[in-house]
Amino acid sequence: MGGELESRQREAAILNSVNEGVFTVDLDWRITAFNRAAERITGVTRDVAIGSHCSDVFRANICETQCALRCTLTTGQPIVNATAHIVNWQGGRVPIRISTALLKDETGTVIGGVETFQDLTRVEQLQKELQARYTCEDIIGRSPAMLRLFEILPQIAESSSTVLIEGPSGTGKELFARAIHNLSPRRRKRFVAVNCAALPDTLLESELFGHKAGAFTDAKRDKPGRFALADGGTIFLDEIGDISPAMQVRLLRVIQERVIEPLGGVQPVPVNVRILAATNKDLAALARAGTFREDLYYRVRVIHLKLPGLQQRREDIPLLVSHLVDKFNRLQDKDIVGVSDEVMGRLMEHDYPGNVRELENIIEQAFVLCRGSVIELNHLPHELRPATTCGDDESGMMSLRAMEKYLISAALRRRQGNRKQAASDLGINVSTLYRKIRDLRIPLPESDGRGRRSS
């Protein structure tokens, strides 16, 4: 009897020395062991926990639908490093990482289950701090191209110069325009956006410059145009490459003289607006071809911002995914903790012809389909799923190891082999980079970025 007591005391001492929470349940789902770390993380004392149903103690987001311990007891297979949230007894939301296994007696008979869980609060805080570091207004990015844009954006915002923002559809041109306005001395006045491609010339002219009563059949009263509404603030002319030659002439006069003439009006009206323009076309090529006025091109291209497509900034995909998960959790009142490793690998591999907007649509669809706490492959659009999502066949899908190797190789190429600069781009220490280069067997560029050959 004394030996058995000593054995239990030794087991309890071992469990209490572990930094991770540990608890066990019997086949009736009642807690039979509860260590000191479990008390700390949940806020529940051992005396209260022992004998209680585990769902009453943990109040986790997966208890009802995807209980990891229930899955292990049903299938006999352990679960490793699943993520979830629990609500502690102070009402706080605590992110955790959990692993489960069967609990057996000396004869090998299953008598319950054991679960270990780790508090990820600090990890989540660090992730948020990291995300804040790589955010400008609502724009997310840590790739060198995006960080360079973040660096110059405040200076651009302080000026009053006209800006041309070029980039493929879905790259966030309006987000950059709004960021420039929000960082500028004009931020207390209006930001007015106009999609120039959405309206025919007659309507666009009235929309931009306004009209006087009687200017045309349905003009019952004066209507101010978008330029007048933006007076003192900023007007954003999206898809400026699609306006007609006649509208180009009118717009050129507005930019040169800062006056507008409403339809049916006889007096020019001065306006104090900053003009930001955007296009998904090569405006310089259109000017050379004669389809866009060269003088207007140089008027709108005083400052030129070229936005990269998502394919050119793959380093930003994990940050963007995290941001979008947070966004849709708020919008849809869900508690999804993220995407699986397989999903992240697939998202890293995709080419994104629709850029960030396409990625946002992918995550939004996954939120609609996901009933658990983690987005899996079967929640992705059909074209992003591998041939099978339920077997061992993952052909064509980038593994996390391959993804890491790809990102490091890309950073080294971009920095001509300079390890220090590549490590800075990747957000890791140089010593970590050297270790990963060795472990992943990454071939080095001939130069080390300082004019010397790599060894």
Buried (B, 14 or more C-beta within 10 A) or exposed (E): EEEEEEEEEEEBEEBBEEEBBBBBBEEEBBBBBBBBBBBEBBBBEBEBBBEBEBBBBBBBBBBEEBBBBBBBBEEEEBBEEBBBBBBBEEEEEBBBBBBBBBBEEEEEEEBBBBBBBBBBBEEBEEBEEBBEEBBBBEBBBBBBBBBEBBEEBEEBBEBBEBBBBBBBEBBBBBBBBBBBBBBBEBBEBBBBBBBBBEBEEEEBBBBBBBBBEEBEEEBEEBBBBBBBBBBEBBBBBBBBBBBEEEBBEBBBBBBEEBEBBBBBBEEBBEBEBBBBBBBBBEBBEBBEEEEBBEEBBEBBBBBEBEBBBBEBBBBBBBBBBBBBBBBBBEEEEBBBBBBBEBBBBBBBBBEBEBBBBBBBBBBBBBBEEBEBBBBBBEBBEEEBBBEEBEEEEBEEBBBEEBBBBBBBBBBBEBBBBBBEBBBBBBEBEEEEBEEBBEEBEBEBBEBBBEEEEEE
